[in-house]
Amino acid sequence: MSGPKVVRIVTREESEAICRGLLARIDAALEQWTRAGRLHDCIDDAAIAAAERRRDSLSALVSQGRFADMQTQAPAEVSFLRADMTTRLAKVVAAKAVARTHARRRVEAATTLLRALREAGIDVGAETVRGLEQGDQGALAEGFRALAGNRAPSETSSALAHKLRLGETPASFADWLAGQPAPEVDPGIARIEARLDELATLEVATPIEGLHARLEEARRAQPSRRSLILDGLEVETGRVLADARRVAQLLSELRLRVAELKEVGLPCDAFDEAGAATPSEALERALAAADMALAEHSAKAAADSRRAAVMKGLAGLGYEVREGMTTTFARSGKLVVADSARPGYGVELSGAADARQLQMRPVALERAGQASDPSRDRDAETIWCGQVTQLAKALADAGGGLEIIRSLPIGATPLKRITEAASKENERVETEKMVERKLRST
């Protein structure tokens, strides 16, 4: 299959650029993960060190030329960091719920203990009483010791004091406190509390003081009014939490894009201004703009590297590659390069602006007043076949690759004939345009 070919070109420079962008995203995701974990005290140094080792392992894949492995594993690492922090923060929220239950248990236990102390006529001092009224752990322990140590019987002593005097107390204050019944909690209140706790873990500027105030109002309200307040909070906290999650997700994504923009040297001040108070619609627009800027930059850089790699490969095969040809190819989408070893023959390159796929075909170059010899065309196609193989090997040795998408056999189509003078004239015109643009830019 040695006639015209459609090929896909991949260069080492293109792969390295993709990997650098992915590493920038990983670094940004790792920074977010570490900051959130330390802020909410849910990661330790060992977890951070393990994450940094994984990041370094991905960087090593680039050094080893294992670009495909890196491009597969990098997005998975970003997803893992996000999922891991979501799990850790969920545990933080759950721990707060448990802490509230324990605090309520202490308050109710303190109320019981204070009543027993008063019934037993035991004076523990004003400071301890204030502590008991607030459910303070130290005051509970002090009151427990005072009640347990009281040996004076009293007709008005409580059942708790009576048990303590009879030696029926648990082995320790901690055991006694743990044995106290868990306070009843309204499921609606618990659900709202959990939502407010989650909102506090999101890096989003959401005013929740009013929601907390309404929740406290619900706690103190009569059952009928409490239901009305909780119904309203159920709807509002659900909406606020959904919006906050969306903003947090968009903000996280935008920070990854900003890191990649900085990596490739593109301006990103406008995106840096986005913060926790930015509405989701504005974040969506910023994210789309960042993605477009990155896509345009990477497409141009990749196309330039593909064209440059092909021209370098052709030069290595003995083709007459001259300065400015790559620019001419980029502007016109077509270029003819003569083979210095075979006068009268060359190769025509054509393709779209992104140069992802190129058509490469051998051509006969005809000079004015001198007809080409069609009998040599078959040999030209055969030689071209070997040159494509050499070009593919050169690209592979450089860390890239050439994949043949379509190919026609020798003789399947007549060799295209191009007037050499016309080809050189096109190249001259494009070169003059390039020089003119350079002069205008200086």
C-alpha positions as CSV (number, residue, x, y, z in Angstrom):
1,M,0.0,0.0,0.0
2,S,2.3,2.7,-1.3
3,G,0.0,5.4,-2.9
4,P,-1.6,8.3,-1.2
5,K,-1.9,7.9,2.6
6,V,-4.0,9.5,5.3
7,V,-2.0,9.4,8.6
8,R,-2.5,10.4,12.2
9,I,0.6,12.0,13.8
10,V,1.4,12.1,17.5
11,T,4.5,13.9,18.8
12,R,6.4,13.6,22.0
13,E,5.9,17.3,22.6
14,E,2.2,17.0,22.3
15,S,2.1,14.1,24.8
16,E,4.4,15.9,27.2
17,A,2.2,19.0,27.1
18,I,-0.9,17.0,27.9
19,C,0.9,15.4,30.8
20,R,2.2,18.7,32.2
21,G,-1.4,20.0,32.1
22,L,-2.6,16.9,34.0
23,L,0.1,17.3,36.6
24,A,-0.9,20.9,37.1
25,R,-4.5,19.7,37.7
26,I,-3.3,17.1,40.2
27,D,-1.2,19.6,42.1
28,A,-4.3,21.9,42.3
29,A,-6.5,19.0,43.4
30,L,-3.9,17.9,46.0
31,E,-3.7,21.5,47.4
32,Q,-7.5,21.6,47.7
33,W,-7.6,18.2,49.4
34,T,-4.8,19.1,51.8
35,R,-6.3,22.5,52.7
36,A,-9.8,21.1,53.4
37,G,-8.4,18.2,55.3
38,R,-6.3,20.4,57.6
39,L,-9.1,22.9,58.0
40,H,-11.5,20.2,59.3
41,D,-8.8,18.1,61.0
42,C,-9.6,15.0,59.0
43,I,-6.2,14.1,57.5
44,D,-2.9,13.3,59.0
45,D,0.7,13.6,57.8
46,A,0.8,10.0,56.7
47,A,-2.2,10.5,54.3
48,I,-0.6,13.6,52.9
49,A,2.7,11.9,52.3
50,A,1.0,9.0,50.6
51,A,-0.9,11.4,48.2
52,E,2.4,13.2,47.4
53,R,4.1,9.9,46.6
54,R,1.3,9.0,44.2
55,R,1.7,12.4,42.6
56,D,5.5,11.8,42.2
57,S,4.9,8.4,40.7
58,L,2.7,10.0,38.0
59,S,5.4,12.5,37.3
60,A,7.9,9.7,37.0
61,L,5.7,8.1,34.3
62,V,6.3,11.2,32.1
63,S,10.0,11.0,32.6
64,Q,9.8,7.4,31.5
65,G,7.9,8.2,28.4
66,R,4.8,6.3,29.6
67,F,2.5,9.0,28.5
68,A,-0.6,6.8,27.9
69,D,-0.3,5.3,31.4
70,M,0.0,8.8,32.9
71,Q,-3.0,10.2,30.9
72,T,-5.1,7.3,32.2
73,Q,-4.0,7.4,35.8
74,A,-4.0,11.2,36.4
75,P,-7.8,11.8,36.0
76,A,-8.4,8.8,38.3
77,E,-6.1,10.4,41.0
78,V,-8.0,13.6,40.8
79,S,-11.3,11.7,41.2
80,F,-9.9,9.8,44.1
81,L,-8.8,12.9,46.0
82,R,-12.3,14.4,45.6
83,A,-14.1,11.2,46.6
84,D,-11.8,10.7,49.5
85,M,-12.3,14.2,50.9
86,T,-16.1,13.8,50.4
87,T,-15.9,10.7,52.6
88,R,-13.7,12.3,55.2
89,L,-16.0,15.4,55.4
90,A,-19.0,13.1,55.7
91,K,-17.3,11.5,58.7
92,V,-16.7,15.0,60.2
93,V,-20.4,15.8,59.8
94,A,-21.4,12.5,61.4
95,A,-18.9,13.1,64.3
96,K,-20.6,16.5,64.9
97,A,-24.0,14.7,65.2
98,V,-22.5,12.2,67.7
99,A,-21.0,15.1,69.7
100,R,-24.3,16.9,69.8
101,T,-26.0,13.7,71.1
102,H,-23.3,13.4,73.8
103,A,-23.7,17.0,74.8
104,R,-27.4,16.7,75.2
105,R,-26.9,13.5,77.2
106,R,-24.5,15.4,79.5
107,V,-27.1,18.3,79.9
108,E,-29.9,15.9,80.8
109,A,-27.6,13.9,83.1
110,A,-26.5,17.1,84.8
111,T,-30.1,18.1,85.3
112,T,-30.7,14.7,87.0
113,L,-27.6,15.0,89.1
114,L,-28.3,18.5,90.2
115,R,-31.8,17.5,91.3
116,A,-30.3,14.6,93.2
117,L,-27.8,16.8,94.9
118,R,-30.4,19.3,96.0
119,E,-32.7,16.6,97.3
120,A,-29.9,15.1,99.3
121,G,-29.0,18.6,100.7
122,I,-25.5,18.5,99.3
123,D,-23.9,21.9,98.7
124,V,-21.3,21.7,95.8
125,G,-20.8,25.4,95.5
126,A,-22.1,28.0,93.0
127,E,-19.4,27.4,90.4
128,T,-20.2,23.6,90.2
129,V,-23.9,24.4,90.0
130,R,-23.4,26.8,87.1
131,G,-21.3,24.1,85.4
132,L,-24.0,21.5,85.9
133,E,-26.6,23.8,84.5
134,Q,-24.4,24.1,81.3
135,G,-23.7,20.3,81.2
136,D,-20.0,20.8,81.9
137,Q,-18.1,17.6,82.0
138,G,-15.9,18.7,85.0
139,A,-18.9,19.8,87.0
140,L,-20.6,16.5,86.3
141,A,-17.7,14.6,87.6
142,E,-17.4,16.8,90.7
143,G,-21.2,16.5,91.5
144,F,-21.0,12.7,91.0
145,R,-18.2,12.4,93.5
146,A,-20.0,14.6,96.0
147,L,-23.2,12.6,95.7
148,A,-21.4,9.3,95.9
149,G,-19.4,10.4,99.0
150,N,-22.4,11.5,100.9
151,R,-23.2,9.0,103.6
152,A,-25.9,10.9,105.5
153,P,-29.3,9.3,104.9
154,S,-32.2,11.6,104.1
155,E,-35.9,11.0,103.8
156,T,-36.0,13.3,100.8
157,S,-32.9,11.8,99.1
158,S,-33.4,10.8,95.5
159,A,-33.3,7.3,94.1
160,L,-29.9,8.1,92.5
161,A,-28.5,9.2,95.9
162,H,-30.0,6.1,97.6
163,K,-28.4,3.8,95.0
164,L,-25.0,5.5,95.4
165,R,-25.2,5.1,99.2
166,L,-26.0,1.4,98.8
167,G,-23.0,0.8,96.6
168,E,-25.1,0.3,93.5
169,T,-23.3,3.0,91.5
170,P,-21.4,2.0,88.4
171,A,-17.7,1.5,88.6
172,S,-17.0,5.0,87.5
173,F,-18.5,8.3,86.5
174,A,-17.8,7.6,82.9
175,D,-19.8,4.4,83.1
176,W,-22.6,6.1,84.8
177,L,-22.8,8.8,82.2
178,A,-22.6,6.3,79.3
179,G,-25.5,4.5,80.9
180,Q,-27.8,7.5,80.8
181,P,-30.6,7.2,78.3
182,A,-30.0,9.0,75.0
183,P,-32.1,12.1,74.7
184,E,-34.9,12.1,72.2
185,V,-34.1,14.0,69.1
186,D,-36.6,15.2,66.5
187,P,-35.6,13.5,63.2
188,G,-36.5,16.7,61.4
189,I,-34.2,18.7,63.6
190,A,-31.4,16.2,63.2
191,R,-31.7,16.3,59.4
192,I,-31.5,20.1,59.3
193,E,-28.5,20.0,61.7
194,A,-26.7,17.6,59.4
195,R,-27.3,19.9,56.4
196,L,-26.0,22.9,58.2
197,D,-22.9,20.9,59.2
198,E,-22.3,20.0,55.6
199,L,-22.7,23.6,54.5
200,A,-20.0,24.5,57.0
201,T,-17.6,22.1,55.3
202,L,-18.1,23.5,51.8
203,E,-15.8,26.4,50.7
204,V,-18.8,28.4,49.7
205,A,-19.9,31.8,51.1
206,T,-23.4,30.8,52.2
207,P,-25.0,32.8,55.1
208,I,-26.4,30.2,57.5
209,E,-26.8,32.3,60.7
210,G,-30.4,32.9,59.9
211,L,-31.0,29.2,59.3
212,H,-29.4,28.4,62.7
213,A,-31.6,31.0,64.4
214,R,-34.7,29.5,62.9
215,L,-33.6,26.0,63.9
216,E,-33.2,27.2,67.5
217,E,-36.7,28.7,67.3
218,A,-38.0,25.3,66.2
219,R,-36.4,23.6,69.2
220,R,-38.2,26.0,71.6
221,A,-41.5,26.1,69.8
222,Q,-44.7,24.1,70.6
223,P,-45.1,20.9,68.5
224,S,-47.6,22.4,66.0
225,R,-45.5,25.5,65.3
226,R,-42.3,23.4,65.3
227,S,-43.6,21.4,62.4
228,L,-44.3,24.5,60.4
229,I,-40.8,25.9,61.0
230,L,-39.2,22.6,60.2
231,D,-41.2,22.2,57.0
232,G,-39.9,25.6,55.8
233,L,-36.3,24.7,56.8
234,E,-36.6,21.4,55.0
235,V,-37.3,23.1,51.7
236,E,-34.8,26.0,52.2
237,T,-31.9,24.0,53.5
238,G,-32.3,21.5,50.7
239,R,-32.2,24.2,48.1
240,V,-29.3,26.1,49.7
241,L,-27.3,22.9,50.1
242,A,-27.8,21.8,46.5
243,D,-26.7,25.3,45.3
244,A,-23.7,25.2,47.6
245,R,-22.6,21.8,46.4
246,R,-22.9,23.0,42.8
247,V,-20.8,26.1,43.5
248,A,-18.2,24.1,45.4
249,Q,-17.9,21.7,42.5
250,L,-17.6,24.4,39.8
251,L,-15.1,26.4,41.9
252,S,-13.0,23.2,42.4
253,E,-13.1,22.6,38.6
254,L,-12.2,26.2,37.8
255,R,-9.2,26.0,40.2
256,L,-7.9,23.0,38.2
257,R,-8.3,24.9,35.0
258,V,-6.5,28.0,36.4
259,A,-3.6,25.7,37.4
260,E,-3.4,24.4,33.8
261,L,-3.7,27.9,32.4
262,K,-0.7,29.0,34.5
263,E,1.2,25.9,33.4
264,V,0.9,26.9,29.7
265,G,1.5,30.6,30.3
266,L,-2.0,31.8,29.4
267,P,-3.5,34.8,31.3
268,C,-5.8,33.7,34.1
269,D,-6.4,36.9,36.3
270,A,-10.0,37.0,35.3
271,F,-10.5,33.4,36.5
272,D,-8.6,34.0,39.7
273,E,-11.1,36.6,40.7
274,A,-13.8,33.9,41.0
275,G,-14.3,33.0,44.6
276,A,-16.6,31.4,47.2
277,A,-19.2,34.1,46.7
278,T,-19.4,33.8,42.9
279,P,-22.8,32.6,41.6
280,S,-22.9,29.3,39.9
281,E,-23.9,30.8,36.6
282,A,-20.8,33.0,36.6
283,L,-18.7,30.1,37.5
284,E,-20.1,28.1,34.6
285,R,-19.3,30.8,32.2
286,A,-15.8,31.2,33.5
287,L,-15.2,27.4,33.3
288,A,-16.4,27.3,29.7
289,A,-14.2,30.3,28.8
290,A,-11.2,28.6,30.5
291,D,-11.9,25.3,28.7
292,M,-12.1,27.1,25.4
293,A,-8.8,29.0,26.0
294,L,-7.1,25.7,26.9
295,A,-8.5,23.9,24.0
296,E,-7.5,26.5,21.5
297,H,-4.0,26.7,22.9
298,S,-3.4,23.0,23.0
299,A,-4.8,22.5,19.5
300,K,-2.5,25.1,18.1
301,A,0.5,23.9,20.0
302,A,-0.2,20.2,19.0
303,A,-0.7,21.2,15.3
304,D,2.5,23.1,15.3
305,S,4.4,20.2,16.8
306,R,2.9,17.7,14.3
307,R,3.8,19.8,11.3
308,A,7.3,20.5,12.7
309,A,7.8,16.7,13.4
310,V,6.8,15.8,9.8
311,M,9.1,18.5,8.3
312,K,12.0,17.3,10.4
313,G,11.3,13.7,9.4
314,L,11.2,14.6,5.7
315,A,14.4,16.6,6.0
316,G,16.0,13.5,7.5
317,L,14.9,11.6,4.5
318,G,16.6,14.0,2.1
319,Y,13.7,16.2,1.2
320,E,14.4,19.9,0.4
321,V,12.9,21.4,3.6
322,R,13.5,25.1,3.9
323,E,12.9,27.8,6.5
324,G,9.3,29.0,6.5
325,M,7.9,25.8,5.0
326,T,6.2,24.9,8.3
327,T,4.5,28.3,8.4
328,T,3.4,28.0,4.8
329,F,1.9,24.6,5.5
330,A,0.1,25.9,8.6
331,R,-1.4,28.9,6.7
332,S,-2.4,27.2,3.4
333,G,-3.1,23.7,4.6
334,K,-1.0,22.3,1.7
335,L,2.7,22.0,0.9
336,V,4.8,20.3,-1.8
337,V,8.3,19.3,-0.8
338,A,10.8,18.1,-3.4
339,D,13.0,15.0,-2.9
340,S,16.6,16.1,-3.5
341,A,17.6,12.5,-4.2
342,R,15.0,12.1,-7.0
343,P,14.7,15.1,-9.2
344,G,11.2,15.6,-10.5
345,Y,9.5,13.9,-7.6
346,G,8.4,15.0,-4.1
347,V,5.6,14.7,-1.6
348,E,2.5,16.7,-1.2
349,L,1.2,17.3,2.3
350,S,-2.3,18.5,3.0
351,G,-4.6,18.6,6.0
352,A,-6.8,20.6,8.3
353,A,-5.6,23.3,10.6
354,D,-5.2,21.0,13.6
355,A,-3.0,18.6,11.5
356,R,-4.4,15.7,13.5
357,Q,-4.8,13.8,10.2
358,L,-2.6,14.5,7.1
359,Q,-2.7,13.3,3.6
360,M,0.7,12.5,2.3
361,R,1.1,11.5,-1.4
362,P,4.0,11.2,-3.8
363,V,3.8,13.7,-6.7
364,A,5.6,14.3,-9.9
365,L,7.1,17.8,-10.3
366,E,7.0,19.1,-13.9
367,R,9.2,21.9,-15.1
368,A,8.3,24.3,-17.8
369,G,9.1,22.7,-21.2
370,Q,10.2,19.4,-19.7
371,A,7.7,16.6,-19.4
372,S,8.0,14.0,-16.6
373,D,8.5,10.3,-17.4
374,P,5.4,8.4,-16.3
375,S,7.3,5.1,-16.5
376,R,9.2,6.1,-13.3
377,D,6.0,6.8,-11.4
378,R,5.7,3.3,-10.0
379,D,9.3,3.3,-8.7
380,A,8.5,6.7,-7.1
381,E,5.5,5.2,-5.2
382,T,7.6,2.1,-4.2
383,I,10.3,4.4,-2.8
384,W,7.7,6.5,-1.0
385,C,6.4,3.4,0.7
386,G,9.8,2.8,2.3
387,Q,10.1,6.4,3.3
388,V,6.8,6.3,5.1
389,T,8.2,3.4,7.1
390,Q,11.4,5.3,7.9
391,L,9.3,8.4,8.9
392,A,7.2,6.4,11.2
393,K,10.3,4.9,12.9
394,A,11.9,8.4,13.3
395,L,8.7,9.7,15.0
396,A,8.5,6.6,17.2
397,D,12.2,7.0,18.2
398,A,11.5,10.6,19.2
399,G,8.6,9.5,21.4
400,G,5.8,10.1,19.0
401,G,4.1,8.0,16.4
402,L,2.5,7.7,12.9
403,E,-0.6,5.7,12.3
404,I,-1.8,5.0,8.8
405,I,-5.6,5.6,8.6
406,R,-6.1,5.0,4.9
407,S,-3.8,3.9,2.1
408,L,-4.1,3.1,-1.6
409,P,-2.0,0.5,-3.3
410,I,0.6,1.3,-6.0
411,G,-1.0,2.3,-9.2
412,A,-4.5,2.6,-7.8
413,T,-4.6,6.2,-8.8
414,P,-2.4,8.1,-11.3
415,L,0.5,10.0,-9.7
416,K,-0.5,13.6,-9.3
417,R,1.5,16.0,-11.4
418,I,2.3,19.5,-10.2
419,T,4.1,22.3,-12.0
420,E,7.2,23.0,-10.0
421,A,7.2,26.7,-10.8
422,A,3.6,27.1,-9.4
423,S,4.6,25.2,-6.2
424,K,7.6,27.5,-5.6
425,E,5.5,30.6,-6.4
426,N,3.0,29.6,-3.7
427,E,5.8,29.1,-1.2
428,R,7.3,32.4,-2.1
429,V,4.1,34.3,-1.6
430,E,3.5,32.7,1.8
431,T,7.1,33.5,2.8
432,E,6.7,37.2,1.9
433,K,3.4,37.3,3.9
434,M,5.2,35.8,6.9
435,V,8.1,38.4,6.6
436,E,5.5,41.2,6.3
437,R,3.7,40.1,9.4
438,K,7.0,39.9,11.4
439,L,7.8,43.5,10.3
440,R,4.4,44.8,11.3
441,S,4.7,43.2,14.8
442,T,8.1,44.8,15.5
